[in-house]
């Protein structure tokens, strides 16, 4: 079984709500410009997951 690499880092929330996702994270998730992310609150933590193209219609609030 492969070992999972972990990443820790700090980023800022801009005035318009935009956040910068570190390049290491974007690369690991295969994120490209205009991809969508699903944000979930788990207690005091935010979990962000890449939304697959065919799954976008299943999530409320996706788009913009």
PDB file of N, CA, C and O in Angstrom:
ATOM      1  N   UNK A   1       0.850  -1.176   0.000  1.00  0.00           N
ATOM      2  CA  UNK A   1       0.000   0.000   0.000  1.00  0.00           C
ATOM      3  C   UNK A   1       0.892   1.234   0.000  1.00  0.00           C
ATOM      4  O   UNK A   1       1.848   1.303   0.773  1.00  0.00           O
ATOM      5  N   UNK A   2       0.591   2.221  -0.865  1.00  0.00           N
ATOM      6  CA  UNK A   2       1.401   3.426  -0.971  1.00  0.00           C
ATOM      7  C   UNK A   2       1.202   4.358   0.200  1.00  0.00           C
ATOM      8  O   UNK A   2       0.166   4.343   0.865  1.00  0.00           O
ATOM      9  N   UNK A   3       2.191   5.148   0.432  1.00  0.00           N
ATOM     10  CA  UNK A   3       2.136   6.120   1.513  1.00  0.00           C
ATOM     11  C   UNK A   3       1.550   7.429   0.998  1.00  0.00           C
ATOM     12  O   UNK A   3       1.928   7.889  -0.079  1.00  0.00           O
ATOM     13  N   UNK A   4       0.645   8.029   1.740  1.00  0.00           N
ATOM     14  CA  UNK A   4       0.015   9.277   1.344  1.00  0.00           C
ATOM     15  C   UNK A   4       0.898  10.441   1.759  1.00  0.00           C
ATOM     16  O   UNK A   4       1.292  10.545   2.921  1.00  0.00           O
ATOM     17  N   UNK A   5       1.211  11.322   0.807  1.00  0.00           N
ATOM     18  CA  UNK A   5       1.963  12.529   1.131  1.00  0.00           C
ATOM     19  C   UNK A   5       1.006  13.551   1.699  1.00  0.00           C
ATOM     20  O   UNK A   5      -0.120  13.697   1.222  1.00  0.00           O
ATOM     21  N   UNK A   6       1.450  14.247   2.704  1.00  0.00           N
ATOM     22  CA  UNK A   6       0.622  15.276   3.322  1.00  0.00           C
ATOM     23  C   UNK A   6       1.192  16.643   3.007  1.00  0.00           C
ATOM     24  O   UNK A   6       2.375  16.778   2.695  1.00  0.00           O
ATOM     25  N   UNK A   7       0.354  17.643   3.089  1.00  0.00           N
ATOM     26  CA  UNK A   7       0.772  19.011   2.833  1.00  0.00           C
ATOM     27  C   UNK A   7       0.191  19.906   3.908  1.00  0.00           C
ATOM     28  O   UNK A   7      -0.979  19.776   4.269  1.00  0.00           O
ATOM     29  N   UNK A   8       0.993  20.800   4.411  1.00  0.00           N
ATOM     30  CA  UNK A   8       0.525  21.838   5.328  1.00  0.00           C
ATOM     31  C   UNK A   8       1.037  23.168   4.818  1.00  0.00           C
ATOM     32  O   UNK A   8       2.175  23.262   4.358  1.00  0.00           O
ATOM     33  N   UNK A   9       0.231  24.170   4.893  1.00  0.00           N
ATOM     34  CA  UNK A   9       0.637  25.496   4.467  1.00  0.00           C
ATOM     35  C   UNK A   9      -0.406  26.510   4.897  1.00  0.00           C
ATOM     36  O   UNK A   9      -1.516  26.153   5.293  1.00  0.00           O
ATOM     37  N   UNK A  10      -0.037  27.764   4.813  1.00  0.00           N
ATOM     38  CA  UNK A  10      -0.932  28.848   5.200  1.00  0.00           C
ATOM     39  C   UNK A  10      -1.187  29.699   3.973  1.00  0.00           C
ATOM     40  O   UNK A  10      -0.269  29.972   3.200  1.00  0.00           O
ATOM     41  N   UNK A  11      -2.430  30.119   3.790  1.00  0.00           N
ATOM     42  CA  UNK A  11      -2.799  31.020   2.709  1.00  0.00           C
ATOM     43  C   UNK A  11      -3.738  32.071   3.266  1.00  0.00           C
ATOM     44  O   UNK A  11      -4.155  31.973   4.421  1.00  0.00           O
ATOM     45  N   UNK A  12      -4.072  33.053   2.488  1.00  0.00           N
ATOM     46  CA  UNK A  12      -4.941  34.149   2.938  1.00  0.00           C
ATOM     47  C   UNK A  12      -6.257  34.125   2.192  1.00  0.00           C
ATOM     48  O   UNK A  12      -6.348  33.632   1.067  1.00  0.00           O
ATOM     49  N   UNK A  13      -7.276  34.667   2.839  1.00  0.00           N
ATOM     50  CA  UNK A  13      -8.559  34.888   2.183  1.00  0.00           C
ATOM     51  C   UNK A  13      -8.575  36.361   1.769  1.00  0.00           C
ATOM     52  O   UNK A  13      -8.404  37.246   2.607  1.00  0.00           O
ATOM     53  N   UNK A  14      -8.777  36.618   0.489  1.00  0.00           N
ATOM     54  CA  UNK A  14      -8.808  37.981  -0.027  1.00  0.00           C
ATOM     55  C   UNK A  14     -10.171  38.611   0.239  1.00  0.00           C
ATOM     56  O   UNK A  14     -11.119  37.914   0.600  1.00  0.00           O
ATOM     57  N   UNK A  15     -10.271  39.911   0.063  1.00  0.00           N
ATOM     58  CA  UNK A  15     -11.501  40.656   0.345  1.00  0.00           C
ATOM     59  C   UNK A  15     -12.717  40.150  -0.406  1.00  0.00           C
ATOM     60  O   UNK A  15     -13.842  40.259   0.083  1.00  0.00           O
ATOM     61  N   UNK A  16     -12.499  39.594  -1.597  1.00  0.00           N
ATOM     62  CA  UNK A  16     -13.620  39.077  -2.389  1.00  0.00           C
ATOM     63  C   UNK A  16     -13.903  37.602  -2.103  1.00  0.00           C
ATOM     64  O   UNK A  16     -14.735  36.986  -2.769  1.00  0.00           O
ATOM     65  N   UNK A  17     -13.208  37.037  -1.111  1.00  0.00           N
ATOM     66  CA  UNK A  17     -13.417  35.638  -0.742  1.00  0.00           C
ATOM     67  C   UNK A  17     -12.501  34.670  -1.465  1.00  0.00           C
ATOM     68  O   UNK A  17     -12.499  33.478  -1.159  1.00  0.00           O
ATOM     69  N   UNK A  18     -11.726  35.160  -2.417  1.00  0.00           N
ATOM     70  CA  UNK A  18     -10.818  34.284  -3.166  1.00  0.00           C
ATOM     71  C   UNK A  18      -9.685  33.795  -2.263  1.00  0.00           C
ATOM     72  O   UNK A  18      -9.210  34.522  -1.390  1.00  0.00           O
ATOM     73  N   UNK A  19      -9.267  32.565  -2.487  1.00  0.00           N
ATOM     74  CA  UNK A  19      -8.113  32.017  -1.784  1.00  0.00           C
ATOM     75  C   UNK A  19      -7.126  31.497  -2.824  1.00  0.00           C
ATOM     76  O   UNK A  19      -7.511  31.111  -3.928  1.00  0.00           O
ATOM     77  N   UNK A  20      -5.873  31.494  -2.460  1.00  0.00           N
ATOM     78  CA  UNK A  20      -4.838  30.938  -3.325  1.00  0.00           C
ATOM     79  C   UNK A  20      -4.590  29.504  -2.871  1.00  0.00           C
ATOM     80  O   UNK A  20      -4.267  29.263  -1.708  1.00  0.00           O
ATOM     81  N   UNK A  21      -4.739  28.565  -3.780  1.00  0.00           N
ATOM     82  CA  UNK A  21      -4.445  27.161  -3.475  1.00  0.00           C
ATOM     83  C   UNK A  21      -3.002  26.915  -3.884  1.00  0.00           C
ATOM     84  O   UNK A  21      -2.651  27.097  -5.050  1.00  0.00           O
ATOM     85  N   UNK A  22      -2.162  26.504  -2.942  1.00  0.00           N
ATOM     86  CA  UNK A  22      -0.750  26.302  -3.256  1.00  0.00           C
ATOM     87  C   UNK A  22      -0.546  25.358  -4.443  1.00  0.00           C
ATOM     88  O   UNK A  22      -1.318  24.420  -4.640  1.00  0.00           O
ATOM     89  N   UNK A  23       0.496  25.615  -5.226  1.00  0.00           N
ATOM     90  CA  UNK A  23       0.789  24.839  -6.425  1.00  0.00           C
ATOM     91  C   UNK A  23       0.914  23.353  -6.120  1.00  0.00           C
ATOM     92  O   UNK A  23       0.473  22.523  -6.916  1.00  0.00           O
ATOM     93  N   UNK A  24       1.511  22.999  -4.977  1.00  0.00           N
ATOM     94  CA  UNK A  24       1.650  21.582  -4.616  1.00  0.00           C
ATOM     95  C   UNK A  24       0.291  20.899  -4.533  1.00  0.00           C
ATOM     96  O   UNK A  24       0.133  19.758  -4.965  1.00  0.00           O
ATOM     97  N   UNK A  25      -0.676  21.597  -3.982  1.00  0.00           N
ATOM     98  CA  UNK A  25      -2.025  21.039  -3.829  1.00  0.00           C
ATOM     99  C   UNK A  25      -2.713  20.962  -5.184  1.00  0.00           C
ATOM    100  O   UNK A  25      -3.310  19.940  -5.520  1.00  0.00           O
ATOM    101  N   UNK A  26      -2.634  22.046  -5.972  1.00  0.00           N
ATOM    102  CA  UNK A  26      -3.252  22.038  -7.312  1.00  0.00           C
ATOM    103  C   UNK A  26      -2.687  20.921  -8.163  1.00  0.00           C
ATOM    104  O   UNK A  26      -3.431  20.232  -8.861  1.00  0.00           O
ATOM    105  N   UNK A  27      -1.383  20.737  -8.110  1.00  0.00           N
ATOM    106  CA  UNK A  27      -0.731  19.690  -8.894  1.00  0.00           C
ATOM    107  C   UNK A  27      -1.175  18.308  -8.431  1.00  0.00           C
ATOM    108  O   UNK A  27      -1.495  17.448  -9.252  1.00  0.00           O
ATOM    109  N   UNK A  28      -1.195  18.099  -7.146  1.00  0.00           N
ATOM    110  CA  UNK A  28      -1.570  16.792  -6.583  1.00  0.00           C
ATOM    111  C   UNK A  28      -2.997  16.402  -6.947  1.00  0.00           C
ATOM    112  O   UNK A  28      -3.282  15.234  -7.210  1.00  0.00           O
ATOM    113  N   UNK A  29      -3.901  17.399  -6.961  1.00  0.00           N
ATOM    114  CA  UNK A  29      -5.303  17.137  -7.296  1.00  0.00           C
ATOM    115  C   UNK A  29      -5.569  17.216  -8.794  1.00  0.00           C
ATOM    116  O   UNK A  29      -6.661  16.881  -9.253  1.00  0.00           O
ATOM    117  N   UNK A  30      -4.564  17.663  -9.559  1.00  0.00           N
ATOM    118  CA  UNK A  30      -4.761  17.808 -10.999  1.00  0.00           C
ATOM    119  C   UNK A  30      -5.691  18.960 -11.336  1.00  0.00           C
ATOM    120  O   UNK A  30      -6.411  18.903 -12.333  1.00  0.00           O
ATOM    121  N   UNK A  31      -5.687  20.012 -10.513  1.00  0.00           N
ATOM    122  CA  UNK A  31      -6.579  21.148 -10.725  1.00  0.00           C
ATOM    123  C   UNK A  31      -6.082  22.026 -11.859  1.00  0.00           C
ATOM    124  O   UNK A  31      -4.892  22.322 -11.970  1.00  0.00           O
ATOM    125  N   UNK A  32      -7.013  22.430 -12.686  1.00  0.00           N
ATOM    126  CA  UNK A  32      -6.743  23.322 -13.809  1.00  0.00           C
ATOM    127  C   UNK A  32      -7.639  24.560 -13.652  1.00  0.00           C
ATOM    128  O   UNK A  32      -8.628  24.510 -12.921  1.00  0.00           O
ATOM    129  N   UNK A  33      -7.304  25.669 -14.329  1.00  0.00           N
ATOM    130  CA  UNK A  33      -8.188  26.842 -14.255  1.00  0.00           C
ATOM    131  C   UNK A  33      -9.631  26.464 -14.623  1.00  0.00           C
ATOM    132  O   UNK A  33      -9.866  25.690 -15.551  1.00  0.00           O
ATOM    133  N   UNK A  34     -10.562  27.011 -13.896  1.00  0.00           N
ATOM    134  CA  UNK A  34     -12.010  26.830 -14.088  1.00  0.00           C
ATOM    135  C   UNK A  34     -12.534  25.488 -13.588  1.00  0.00           C
ATOM    136  O   UNK A  34     -13.718  25.203 -13.765  1.00  0.00           O
ATOM    137  N   UNK A  35     -11.693  24.647 -12.965  1.00  0.00           N
ATOM    138  CA  UNK A  35     -12.194  23.438 -12.307  1.00  0.00           C
ATOM    139  C   UNK A  35     -13.044  23.861 -11.119  1.00  0.00           C
ATOM    140  O   UNK A  35     -12.941  24.993 -10.647  1.00  0.00           O
ATOM    141  N   UNK A  36     -13.876  22.958 -10.640  1.00  0.00           N
ATOM    142  CA  UNK A  36     -14.732  23.229  -9.502  1.00  0.00           C
ATOM    143  C   UNK A  36     -14.273  22.413  -8.301  1.00  0.00           C
ATOM    144  O   UNK A  36     -13.778  21.294  -8.438  1.00  0.00           O
ATOM    145  N   UNK A  37     -14.452  23.005  -7.107  1.00  0.00           N
ATOM    146  CA  UNK A  37     -14.140  22.335  -5.852  1.00  0.00           C
ATOM    147  C   UNK A  37     -15.395  22.266  -4.998  1.00  0.00           C
ATOM    148  O   UNK A  37     -16.218  23.181  -5.011  1.00  0.00           O
ATOM    149  N   UNK A  38     -15.533  21.185  -4.265  1.00  0.00           N
ATOM    150  CA  UNK A  38     -16.595  21.040  -3.280  1.00  0.00           C
ATOM    151  C   UNK A  38     -15.967  21.330  -1.919  1.00  0.00           C
ATOM    152  O   UNK A  38     -14.991  20.684  -1.535  1.00  0.00           O
ATOM    153  N   UNK A  39     -16.522  22.303  -1.185  1.00  0.00           N
ATOM    154  CA  UNK A  39     -16.049  22.620   0.153  1.00  0.00           C
ATOM    155  C   UNK A  39     -17.024  22.041   1.165  1.00  0.00           C
ATOM    156  O   UNK A  39     -18.236  22.226   1.050  1.00  0.00           O
ATOM    157  N   UNK A  40     -16.488  21.338   2.157  1.00  0.00           N
ATOM    158  CA  UNK A  40     -17.301  20.786   3.231  1.00  0.00           C
ATOM    159  C   UNK A  40     -16.697  21.220   4.560  1.00  0.00           C
ATOM    160  O   UNK A  40     -15.478  21.203   4.731  1.00  0.00           O
ATOM    161  N   UNK A  41     -17.556  21.610   5.498  1.00  0.00           N
ATOM    162  CA  UNK A  41     -17.093  21.928   6.845  1.00  0.00           C
ATOM    163  C   UNK A  41     -17.178  20.672   7.692  1.00  0.00           C
ATOM    164  O   UNK A  41     -18.222  20.026   7.775  1.00  0.00           O
ATOM    165  N   UNK A  42     -16.066  20.344   8.314  1.00  0.00           N
ATOM    166  CA  UNK A  42     -15.991  19.198   9.226  1.00  0.00           C
ATOM    167  C   UNK A  42     -15.502  19.746  10.556  1.00  0.00           C
ATOM    168  O   UNK A  42     -14.298  19.842  10.794  1.00  0.00           O
ATOM    169  N   UNK A  43     -16.439  20.102  11.416  1.00  0.00           N
ATOM    170  CA  UNK A  43     -16.062  20.756  12.668  1.00  0.00           C
ATOM    171  C   UNK A  43     -15.449  22.107  12.346  1.00  0.00           C
ATOM    172  O   UNK A  43     -16.097  22.953  11.729  1.00  0.00           O
ATOM    173  N   UNK A  44     -14.213  22.316  12.757  1.00  0.00           N
ATOM    174  CA  UNK A  44     -13.496  23.563  12.508  1.00  0.00           C
ATOM    175  C   UNK A  44     -12.598  23.475  11.280  1.00  0.00           C
ATOM    176  O   UNK A  44     -11.763  24.354  11.068  1.00  0.00           O
ATOM    177  N   UNK A  45     -12.751  22.435  10.470  1.00  0.00           N
ATOM    178  CA  UNK A  45     -11.888  22.205   9.314  1.00  0.00           C
ATOM    179  C   UNK A  45     -12.676  22.331   8.013  1.00  0.00           C
ATOM    180  O   UNK A  45     -13.863  22.013   7.958  1.00  0.00           O
ATOM    181  N   UNK A  46     -12.000  22.798   6.975  1.00  0.00           N
ATOM    182  CA  UNK A  46     -12.568  22.842   5.631  1.00  0.00           C
ATOM    183  C   UNK A  46     -11.931  21.714   4.830  1.00  0.00           C
ATOM    184  O   UNK A  46     -10.707  21.587   4.790  1.00  0.00           O
ATOM    185  N   UNK A  47     -12.760  20.905   4.198  1.00  0.00           N
ATOM    186  CA  UNK A  47     -12.275  19.840   3.319  1.00  0.00           C
ATOM    187  C   UNK A  47     -12.682  20.224   1.904  1.00  0.00           C
ATOM    188  O   UNK A  47     -13.864  20.421   1.622  1.00  0.00           O
ATOM    189  N   UNK A  48     -11.696  20.332   1.013  1.00  0.00           N
ATOM    190  CA  UNK A  48     -11.962  20.702  -0.382  1.00  0.00           C
ATOM    191  C   UNK A  48     -11.637  19.512  -1.265  1.00  0.00           C
ATOM    192  O   UNK A  48     -10.572  18.909  -1.135  1.00  0.00           O
ATOM    193  N   UNK A  49     -12.556  19.171  -2.164  1.00  0.00           N
ATOM    194  CA  UNK A  49     -12.373  18.041  -3.067  1.00  0.00           C
ATOM    195  C   UNK A  49     -12.671  18.484  -4.487  1.00  0.00           C
ATOM    196  O   UNK A  49     -13.581  19.279  -4.721  1.00  0.00           O
ATOM    197  N   UNK A  50     -11.903  17.969  -5.428  1.00  0.00           N
ATOM    198  CA  UNK A  50     -12.157  18.271  -6.839  1.00  0.00           C
ATOM    199  C   UNK A  50     -13.467  17.614  -7.250  1.00  0.00           C
ATOM    200  O   UNK A  50     -13.717  16.452  -6.933  1.00  0.00           O
ATOM    201  N   UNK A  51     -14.302  18.373  -7.963  1.00  0.00           N
ATOM    202  CA  UNK A  51     -15.575  17.853  -8.459  1.00  0.00           C
ATOM    203  C   UNK A  51     -15.344  17.357  -9.877  1.00  0.00           C
ATOM    204  O   UNK A  51     -14.875  18.101 -10.738  1.00  0.00           O
ATOM    205  N   UNK A  52     -15.674  16.108 -10.109  1.00  0.00           N
ATOM    206  CA  UNK A  52     -15.542  15.549 -11.450  1.00  0.00           C
ATOM    207  C   UNK A  52     -16.582  16.171 -12.359  1.00  0.00           C
ATOM    208  O   UNK A  52     -17.687  16.486 -11.918  1.00  0.00           O
ATOM    209  N   UNK A  53     -16.234  16.351 -13.634  1.00  0.00           N
ATOM    210  CA  UNK A  53     -17.115  17.036 -14.588  1.00  0.00           C
ATOM    211  C   UNK A  53     -18.543  16.519 -14.573  1.00  0.00           C
ATOM    212  O   UNK A  53     -19.478  17.319 -14.557  1.00  0.00           O
ATOM    213  N   UNK A  54     -18.739  15.228 -14.578  1.00  0.00           N
ATOM    214  CA  UNK A  54     -20.081  14.664 -14.618  1.00  0.00           C
ATOM    215  C   UNK A  54     -20.842  14.814 -13.322  1.00  0.00           C
ATOM    216  O   UNK A  54     -22.054  14.602 -13.297  1.00  0.00           O
ATOM    217  N   UNK A  55     -20.157  15.179 -12.229  1.00  0.00           N
ATOM    218  CA  UNK A  55     -20.788  15.275 -10.920  1.00  0.00           C
ATOM    219  C   UNK A  55     -21.257  16.670 -10.560  1.00  0.00           C
ATOM    220  O   UNK A  55     -21.947  16.837  -9.554  1.00  0.00           O
ATOM    221  N   UNK A  56     -20.907  17.679 -11.347  1.00  0.00           N
ATOM    222  CA  UNK A  56     -21.221  19.069 -10.992  1.00  0.00           C
ATOM    223  C   UNK A  56     -22.707  19.296 -10.779  1.00  0.00           C
ATOM    224  O   UNK A  56     -23.097  20.055  -9.892  1.00  0.00           O
ATOM    225  N   UNK A  57     -23.544  18.642 -11.585  1.00  0.00           N
ATOM    226  CA  UNK A  57     -24.980  18.871 -11.460  1.00  0.00           C
ATOM    227  C   UNK A  57     -25.555  18.291 -10.175  1.00  0.00           C
ATOM    228  O   UNK A  57     -26.687  18.616  -9.815  1.00  0.00           O
ATOM    229  N   UNK A  58     -24.811  17.441  -9.475  1.00  0.00           N
ATOM    230  CA  UNK A  58     -25.289  16.812  -8.249  1.00  0.00           C
ATOM    231  C   UNK A  58     -25.102  17.692  -7.012  1.00  0.00           C
ATOM    232  O   UNK A  58     -25.681  17.429  -5.958  1.00  0.00           O
ATOM    233  N   UNK A  59     -24.289  18.738  -7.152  1.00  0.00           N
ATOM    234  CA  UNK A  59     -23.969  19.570  -5.986  1.00  0.00           C
ATOM    235  C   UNK A  59     -24.621  20.926  -6.122  1.00  0.00           C
ATOM    236  O   UNK A  59     -24.509  21.576  -7.162  1.00  0.00           O
ATOM    237  N   UNK A  60     -25.308  21.359  -5.064  1.00  0.00           N
ATOM    238  CA  UNK A  60     -25.903  22.687  -5.065  1.00  0.00           C
ATOM    239  C   UNK A  60     -24.833  23.743  -4.892  1.00  0.00           C
ATOM    240  O   UNK A  60     -23.832  23.504  -4.217  1.00  0.00           O
ATOM    241  N   UNK A  61     -25.025  24.885  -5.479  1.00  0.00           N
ATOM    242  CA  UNK A  61     -24.111  25.999  -5.299  1.00  0.00           C
ATOM    243  C   UNK A  61     -22.877  25.950  -6.182  1.00  0.00           C
ATOM    244  O   UNK A  61     -22.012  26.820  -6.072  1.00  0.00           O
ATOM    245  N   UNK A  62     -22.773  24.959  -7.052  1.00  0.00           N
ATOM    246  CA  UNK A  62     -21.613  24.881  -7.942  1.00  0.00           C
ATOM    247  C   UNK A  62     -21.876  25.765  -9.142  1.00  0.00           C
ATOM    248  O   UNK A  62     -22.957  25.730  -9.730  1.00  0.00           O
ATOM    249  N   UNK A  63     -20.913  26.529  -9.487  1.00  0.00           N
ATOM    250  CA  UNK A  63     -21.045  27.425 -10.642  1.00  0.00           C
ATOM    251  C   UNK A  63     -20.637  28.827 -10.255  1.00  0.00           C
ATOM    252  O   UNK A  63     -20.048  29.051  -9.197  1.00  0.00           O
ATOM    253  N   UNK A  64     -20.950  29.750 -11.104  1.00  0.00           N
ATOM    254  CA  UNK A  64     -20.627  31.105 -10.731  1.00  0.00           C
ATOM    255  C   UNK A  64     -20.052  31.905 -11.814  1.00  0.00           C
ATOM    256  O   UNK A  64     -19.735  33.078 -11.613  1.00  0.00           O
TER     257      UNK A  64
END
